[in-house]
Amino acid sequence: MELILTGVVMKKAVLSRAARVVRARMRALVARRDSGMVTSEYAMGIIAAVAFAVVLYKVVTSGQVSAELQAIVKRALSARM
């Protein structure tokens, strides 16, 4: 390495050091990370997803939303090209 660092060499050295620090930090984070959800967390996630799906189904199949969707489809099919 040069004793007198020019702007370009210094920038490369700083970026190289920053990249090494970031890689080391990412390795440390990956090493500490949980490997996944436990069974109870998985079950709660499924229950929440099913509840959301039921609410969404009820909203989409309600009278007003159903009528609006049918109107949109009718307008799309009757549009002139």
N, CA, C and O atoms as CSV, one atom per row, in Angstrom:
chain,resi,resn,atom,element,x,y,z
A,1,MET,N,N,0.851,-1.174,0.000
A,1,MET,CA,C,0.000,0.000,0.000
A,1,MET,C,C,0.900,1.242,0.000
A,1,MET,O,O,1.959,1.248,0.629
A,2,GLU,N,N,0.493,2.238,-0.673
A,2,GLU,CA,C,1.277,3.464,-0.773
A,2,GLU,C,C,1.252,4.212,0.553
A,2,GLU,O,O,0.246,4.210,1.262
A,3,LEU,N,N,2.351,4.838,0.871
A,3,LEU,CA,C,2.397,5.632,2.091
A,3,LEU,C,C,1.616,6.923,1.929
A,3,LEU,O,O,0.920,7.354,2.849
A,4,ILE,N,N,1.729,7.536,0.767
A,4,ILE,CA,C,0.985,8.755,0.480
A,4,ILE,C,C,-0.219,8.345,-0.358
A,4,ILE,O,O,-0.077,7.959,-1.519
A,5,LEU,N,N,-1.390,8.431,0.231
A,5,LEU,CA,C,-2.594,7.982,-0.455
A,5,LEU,C,C,-3.157,9.102,-1.308
A,5,LEU,O,O,-3.392,10.213,-0.830
A,6,THR,N,N,-3.367,8.794,-2.567
A,6,THR,CA,C,-4.018,9.761,-3.441
A,6,THR,C,C,-5.518,9.627,-3.249
A,6,THR,O,O,-5.980,8.712,-2.568
A,7,GLY,N,N,-6.270,10.524,-3.838
A,7,GLY,CA,C,-7.727,10.500,-3.688
A,7,GLY,C,C,-8.353,9.206,-4.154
A,7,GLY,O,O,-9.230,8.665,-3.481
A,8,VAL,N,N,-7.913,8.695,-5.305
A,8,VAL,CA,C,-8.495,7.474,-5.868
A,8,VAL,C,C,-8.128,6.271,-5.018
A,8,VAL,O,O,-8.982,5.442,-4.705
A,9,VAL,N,N,-6.850,6.173,-4.643
A,9,VAL,CA,C,-6.398,5.041,-3.836
A,9,VAL,C,C,-7.084,5.072,-2.474
A,9,VAL,O,O,-7.490,4.028,-1.963
A,10,MET,N,N,-7.215,6.251,-1.886
A,10,MET,CA,C,-7.859,6.373,-0.588
A,10,MET,C,C,-9.328,5.973,-0.681
A,10,MET,O,O,-9.842,5.296,0.209
A,11,LYS,N,N,-10.002,6.382,-1.746
A,11,LYS,CA,C,-11.410,6.045,-1.912
A,11,LYS,C,C,-11.573,4.531,-2.022
A,11,LYS,O,O,-12.482,3.955,-1.424
A,12,LYS,N,N,-10.685,3.886,-2.793
A,12,LYS,CA,C,-10.746,2.430,-2.926
A,12,LYS,C,C,-10.493,1.754,-1.586
A,12,LYS,O,O,-11.155,0.773,-1.248
A,13,ALA,N,N,-9.547,2.268,-0.831
A,13,ALA,CA,C,-9.228,1.685,0.474
A,13,ALA,C,C,-10.402,1.827,1.433
A,13,ALA,O,O,-10.727,0.889,2.160
A,14,VAL,N,N,-11.032,2.981,1.438
A,14,VAL,CA,C,-12.182,3.212,2.320
A,14,VAL,C,C,-13.344,2.321,1.913
A,14,VAL,O,O,-13.991,1.725,2.774
A,15,LEU,N,N,-13.621,2.220,0.620
A,15,LEU,CA,C,-14.718,1.376,0.155
A,15,LEU,C,C,-14.449,-0.092,0.451
A,15,LEU,O,O,-15.358,-0.833,0.823
A,16,SER,N,N,-13.200,-0.509,0.286
A,16,SER,CA,C,-12.838,-1.892,0.572
A,16,SER,C,C,-13.037,-2.195,2.053
A,16,SER,O,O,-13.579,-3.242,2.405
A,17,ARG,N,N,-12.611,-1.303,2.902
A,17,ARG,CA,C,-12.784,-1.478,4.351
A,17,ARG,C,C,-14.263,-1.493,4.714
A,17,ARG,O,O,-14.694,-2.318,5.519
A,18,ALA,N,N,-15.035,-0.598,4.133
A,18,ALA,CA,C,-16.472,-0.547,4.409
A,18,ALA,C,C,-17.148,-1.842,3.975
A,18,ALA,O,O,-18.025,-2.351,4.672
A,19,ALA,N,N,-16.745,-2.369,2.836
A,19,ALA,CA,C,-17.331,-3.623,2.354
A,19,ALA,C,C,-17.007,-4.770,3.301
A,19,ALA,O,O,-17.861,-5.616,3.569
A,20,ARG,N,N,-15.771,-4.804,3.813
A,20,ARG,CA,C,-15.405,-5.865,4.769
A,20,ARG,C,C,-16.219,-5.750,6.051
A,20,ARG,O,O,-16.647,-6.761,6.607
A,21,VAL,N,N,-16.435,-4.534,6.522
A,21,VAL,CA,C,-17.217,-4.325,7.744
A,21,VAL,C,C,-18.661,-4.765,7.531
A,21,VAL,O,O,-19.247,-5.422,8.391
A,22,VAL,N,N,-19.229,-4.403,6.389
A,22,VAL,CA,C,-20.616,-4.787,6.097
A,22,VAL,C,C,-20.741,-6.299,5.993
A,22,VAL,O,O,-21.684,-6.876,6.535
A,23,ARG,N,N,-19.813,-6.950,5.310
A,23,ARG,CA,C,-19.865,-8.418,5.197
A,23,ARG,C,C,-19.752,-9.082,6.564
A,23,ARG,O,O,-20.467,-10.044,6.843
A,24,ALA,N,N,-18.865,-8.582,7.415
A,24,ALA,CA,C,-18.709,-9.154,8.756
A,24,ALA,C,C,-19.981,-8.966,9.571
A,24,ALA,O,O,-20.391,-9.867,10.302
A,25,ARG,N,N,-20.600,-7.806,9.447
A,25,ARG,CA,C,-21.850,-7.537,10.181
A,25,ARG,C,C,-22.968,-8.453,9.693
A,25,ARG,O,O,-23.742,-8.966,10.501
A,26,MET,N,N,-23.059,-8.661,8.396
A,26,MET,CA,C,-24.094,-9.542,7.848
A,26,MET,C,C,-23.880,-10.976,8.310
A,26,MET,O,O,-24.841,-11.670,8.645
A,27,ARG,N,N,-22.623,-11.429,8.330
A,27,ARG,CA,C,-22.342,-12.787,8.819
A,27,ARG,C,C,-22.759,-12.929,10.277
A,27,ARG,O,O,-23.309,-13.960,10.664
A,28,ALA,N,N,-22.506,-11.909,11.089
A,28,ALA,CA,C,-22.883,-11.956,12.504
A,28,ALA,C,C,-24.399,-11.997,12.662
A,28,ALA,O,O,-24.918,-12.731,13.504
A,29,LEU,N,N,-25.107,-11.213,11.856
A,29,LEU,CA,C,-26.570,-11.208,11.938
A,29,LEU,C,C,-27.153,-12.542,11.515
A,29,LEU,O,O,-28.085,-13.040,12.147
A,30,VAL,N,N,-26.619,-13.122,10.460
A,30,VAL,CA,C,-27.114,-14.414,9.986
A,30,VAL,C,C,-26.860,-15.493,11.031
A,30,VAL,O,O,-27.693,-16.379,11.219
A,31,ALA,N,N,-25.736,-15.430,11.701
A,31,ALA,CA,C,-25.406,-16.438,12.711
A,31,ALA,C,C,-26.368,-16.376,13.895
A,31,ALA,O,O,-26.661,-17.408,14.497
A,32,ARG,N,N,-26.868,-15.180,14.242
A,32,ARG,CA,C,-27.767,-15.037,15.387
A,32,ARG,C,C,-29.229,-15.217,15.034
A,32,ARG,O,O,-30.057,-15.399,15.928
A,33,ARG,N,N,-29.565,-15.173,13.771
A,33,ARG,CA,C,-30.964,-15.191,13.336
A,33,ARG,C,C,-31.637,-16.506,13.720
A,33,ARG,O,O,-31.010,-17.565,13.707
A,34,ASP,N,N,-32.929,-16.422,14.063
A,34,ASP,CA,C,-33.701,-17.636,14.330
A,34,ASP,C,C,-33.825,-18.436,13.050
A,34,ASP,O,O,-33.834,-17.875,11.955
A,35,SER,N,N,-33.919,-19.726,13.189
A,35,SER,CA,C,-33.997,-20.574,11.999
A,35,SER,C,C,-35.407,-20.648,11.434
A,35,SER,O,O,-35.591,-21.186,10.342
A,36,GLY,N,N,-36.392,-20.139,12.123
A,36,GLY,CA,C,-37.761,-20.159,11.613
A,36,GLY,C,C,-38.765,-20.064,12.746
A,36,GLY,O,O,-38.407,-19.918,13.914
A,37,MET,N,N,-40.025,-20.151,12.371
A,37,MET,CA,C,-41.075,-20.074,13.373
A,37,MET,C,C,-41.190,-21.400,14.108
A,37,MET,O,O,-40.978,-22.468,13.533
A,38,VAL,N,N,-41.527,-21.312,15.376
A,38,VAL,CA,C,-41.840,-22.525,16.119
A,38,VAL,C,C,-43.276,-22.906,15.801
A,38,VAL,O,O,-43.995,-22.140,15.159
A,39,THR,N,N,-43.694,-24.067,16.239
A,39,THR,CA,C,-45.008,-24.587,15.874
A,39,THR,C,C,-46.134,-23.649,16.283
A,39,THR,O,O,-47.073,-23.450,15.512
A,40,SER,N,N,-46.064,-23.071,17.469
A,40,SER,CA,C,-47.139,-22.180,17.918
A,40,SER,C,C,-47.198,-20.916,17.063
A,40,SER,O,O,-48.287,-20.437,16.749
A,41,GLU,N,N,-46.049,-20.375,16.685
A,41,GLU,CA,C,-46.039,-19.194,15.815
A,41,GLU,C,C,-46.597,-19.541,14.440
A,41,GLU,O,O,-47.331,-18.755,13.841
A,42,TYR,N,N,-46.247,-20.706,13.956
A,42,TYR,CA,C,-46.754,-21.152,12.659
A,42,TYR,C,C,-48.274,-21.293,12.708
A,42,TYR,O,O,-48.966,-20.867,11.783
A,43,ALA,N,N,-48.793,-21.885,13.777
A,43,ALA,CA,C,-50.239,-22.066,13.926
A,43,ALA,C,C,-50.952,-20.718,14.002
A,43,ALA,O,O,-52.002,-20.545,13.383
A,44,MET,N,N,-50.406,-19.774,14.740
A,44,MET,CA,C,-51.026,-18.448,14.845
A,44,MET,C,C,-50.987,-17.729,13.497
A,44,MET,O,O,-51.929,-17.018,13.148
A,45,GLY,N,N,-49.922,-17.906,12.753
A,45,GLY,CA,C,-49.847,-17.302,11.419
A,45,GLY,C,C,-50.901,-17.868,10.490
A,45,GLY,O,O,-51.520,-17.126,9.729
A,46,ILE,N,N,-51.112,-19.178,10.543
A,46,ILE,CA,C,-52.145,-19.817,9.714
A,46,ILE,C,C,-53.528,-19.327,10.120
A,46,ILE,O,O,-54.356,-19.031,9.259
A,47,ILE,N,N,-53.785,-19.240,11.421
A,47,ILE,CA,C,-55.096,-18.772,11.900
A,47,ILE,C,C,-55.346,-17.340,11.440
A,47,ILE,O,O,-56.448,-17.017,10.997
A,48,ALA,N,N,-54.342,-16.486,11.539
A,48,ALA,CA,C,-54.498,-15.096,11.100
A,48,ALA,C,C,-54.746,-15.022,9.599
A,48,ALA,O,O,-55.574,-14.229,9.150
A,49,ALA,N,N,-54.045,-15.832,8.824
A,49,ALA,CA,C,-54.235,-15.826,7.369
A,49,ALA,C,C,-55.626,-16.308,6.997
A,49,ALA,O,O,-56.258,-15.747,6.102
A,50,VAL,N,N,-56.108,-17.338,7.673
A,50,VAL,CA,C,-57.455,-17.854,7.392
A,50,VAL,C,C,-58.505,-16.826,7.791
A,50,VAL,O,O,-59.476,-16.626,7.061
A,51,ALA,N,N,-58.330,-16.174,8.930
A,51,ALA,CA,C,-59.284,-15.144,9.358
A,51,ALA,C,C,-59.334,-14.002,8.348
A,51,ALA,O,O,-60.413,-13.510,8.017
A,52,PHE,N,N,-58.175,-13.582,7.861
A,52,PHE,CA,C,-58.138,-12.523,6.855
A,52,PHE,C,C,-58.828,-12.968,5.573
A,52,PHE,O,O,-59.549,-12.187,4.952
A,53,ALA,N,N,-58.614,-14.215,5.175
A,53,ALA,CA,C,-59.256,-14.737,3.963
A,53,ALA,C,C,-60.768,-14.772,4.117
A,53,ALA,O,O,-61.490,-14.462,3.168
A,54,VAL,N,N,-61.263,-15.144,5.296
A,54,VAL,CA,C,-62.715,-15.182,5.534
A,54,VAL,C,C,-63.301,-13.782,5.453
A,54,VAL,O,O,-64.339,-13.579,4.823
A,55,VAL,N,N,-62.648,-12.817,6.083
A,55,VAL,CA,C,-63.140,-11.436,6.033
A,55,VAL,C,C,-63.136,-10.927,4.601
A,55,VAL,O,O,-64.104,-10.303,4.165
A,56,LEU,N,N,-62.074,-11.181,3.871
A,56,LEU,CA,C,-61.998,-10.749,2.477
A,56,LEU,C,C,-63.087,-11.403,1.638
A,56,LEU,O,O,-63.697,-10.744,0.796
A,57,TYR,N,N,-63.337,-12.689,1.857
A,57,TYR,CA,C,-64.389,-13.402,1.126
A,57,TYR,C,C,-65.753,-12.786,1.418
A,57,TYR,O,O,-66.555,-12.589,0.504
A,58,LYS,N,N,-66.019,-12.481,2.687
A,58,LYS,CA,C,-67.311,-11.880,3.057
A,58,LYS,C,C,-67.483,-10.511,2.404
A,58,LYS,O,O,-68.575,-10.174,1.945
A,59,VAL,N,N,-66.427,-9.734,2.361
A,59,VAL,CA,C,-66.514,-8.404,1.749
A,59,VAL,C,C,-66.760,-8.523,0.254
A,59,VAL,O,O,-67.616,-7.825,-0.290
A,60,VAL,N,N,-66.021,-9.396,-0.414
A,60,VAL,CA,C,-66.135,-9.520,-1.871
A,60,VAL,C,C,-67.478,-10.106,-2.270
A,60,VAL,O,O,-68.016,-9.742,-3.315
A,61,THR,N,N,-68.031,-11.001,-1.466
A,61,THR,CA,C,-69.311,-11.626,-1.822
A,61,THR,C,C,-70.507,-10.873,-1.266
A,61,THR,O,O,-71.638,-11.329,-1.437
A,62,SER,N,N,-70.306,-9.745,-0.611
A,62,SER,CA,C,-71.441,-8.965,-0.120
A,62,SER,C,C,-72.213,-8.396,-1.306
A,62,SER,O,O,-71.677,-8.281,-2.408
A,63,GLY,N,N,-73.454,-8.047,-1.076
A,63,GLY,CA,C,-74.327,-7.585,-2.151
A,63,GLY,C,C,-73.796,-6.381,-2.900
A,63,GLY,O,O,-73.756,-6.381,-4.131
A,64,GLN,N,N,-73.391,-5.366,-2.178
A,64,GLN,CA,C,-72.951,-4.124,-2.816
A,64,GLN,C,C,-71.667,-4.339,-3.619
A,64,GLN,O,O,-71.568,-3.878,-4.756
A,65,VAL,N,N,-70.703,-5.020,-3.053
A,65,VAL,CA,C,-69.438,-5.254,-3.757
A,65,VAL,C,C,-69.672,-6.160,-4.959
A,65,VAL,O,O,-69.099,-5.943,-6.027
A,66,SER,N,N,-70.511,-7.169,-4.786
A,66,SER,CA,C,-70.815,-8.077,-5.892
A,66,SER,C,C,-71.466,-7.317,-7.044
A,66,SER,O,O,-71.116,-7.528,-8.206
A,67,ALA,N,N,-72.409,-6.437,-6.724
A,67,ALA,CA,C,-73.070,-5.639,-7.760
A,67,ALA,C,C,-72.068,-4.731,-8.474
A,67,ALA,O,O,-72.120,-4.590,-9.695
A,68,GLU,N,N,-71.163,-4.120,-7.720
A,68,GLU,CA,C,-70.148,-3.253,-8.323
A,68,GLU,C,C,-69.219,-4.047,-9.243
A,68,GLU,O,O,-68.882,-3.590,-10.335
A,69,LEU,N,N,-68.810,-5.230,-8.800
A,69,LEU,CA,C,-67.943,-6.060,-9.635
A,69,LEU,C,C,-68.648,-6.489,-10.918
A,69,LEU,O,O,-68.042,-6.506,-11.990
A,70,GLN,N,N,-69.931,-6.837,-10.806
A,70,GLN,CA,C,-70.693,-7.217,-11.996
A,70,GLN,C,C,-70.826,-6.037,-12.949
A,70,GLN,O,O,-70.732,-6.208,-14.164
A,71,ALA,N,N,-71.044,-4.847,-12.411
A,71,ALA,CA,C,-71.148,-3.654,-13.254
A,71,ALA,C,C,-69.826,-3.380,-13.974
A,71,ALA,O,O,-69.820,-3.011,-15.148
A,72,ILE,N,N,-68.730,-3.556,-13.280
A,72,ILE,CA,C,-67.417,-3.344,-13.901
A,72,ILE,C,C,-67.198,-4.333,-15.036
A,72,ILE,O,O,-66.720,-3.958,-16.106
A,73,VAL,N,N,-67.546,-5.593,-14.806
A,73,VAL,CA,C,-67.374,-6.613,-15.843
A,73,VAL,C,C,-68.275,-6.318,-17.034
A,73,VAL,O,O,-67.847,-6.455,-18.180
A,74,LYS,N,N,-69.520,-5.915,-16.778
A,74,LYS,CA,C,-70.440,-5.588,-17.877
A,74,LYS,C,C,-69.903,-4.430,-18.709
A,74,LYS,O,O,-69.929,-4.476,-19.939
A,75,ARG,N,N,-69.414,-3.388,-18.030
A,75,ARG,CA,C,-68.856,-2.242,-18.763
A,75,ARG,C,C,-67.639,-2.662,-19.575
A,75,ARG,O,O,-67.456,-2.197,-20.700
A,76,ALA,N,N,-66.816,-3.526,-19.025
A,76,ALA,CA,C,-65.615,-3.965,-19.738
A,76,ALA,C,C,-65.979,-4.797,-20.959
A,76,ALA,O,O,-65.346,-4.669,-22.007
A,77,LEU,N,N,-66.993,-5.648,-20.834
A,77,LEU,CA,C,-67.381,-6.501,-21.954
A,77,LEU,C,C,-68.142,-5.739,-23.035
A,77,LEU,O,O,-68.110,-6.120,-24.205
A,78,SER,N,N,-68.821,-4.669,-22.648
A,78,SER,CA,C,-69.594,-3.919,-23.636
A,78,SER,C,C,-68.818,-2.732,-24.206
A,78,SER,O,O,-69.366,-1.975,-25.008
A,79,ALA,N,N,-67.586,-2.556,-23.820
A,79,ALA,CA,C,-66.780,-1.436,-24.318
A,79,ALA,C,C,-66.450,-1.646,-25.790
A,79,ALA,O,O,-66.221,-2.769,-26.238
A,80,ARG,N,N,-66.432,-0.542,-26.531
A,80,ARG,CA,C,-66.086,-0.608,-27.950
A,80,ARG,C,C,-64.584,-0.485,-28.099
A,80,ARG,O,O,-63.927,0.293,-27.407
A,81,MET,N,N,-64.066,-1.264,-29.009
A,81,MET,CA,C,-62.621,-1.245,-29.249
A,81,MET,C,C,-62.326,-0.426,-30.473
A,81,MET,O,O,-61.165,-0.281,-30.854
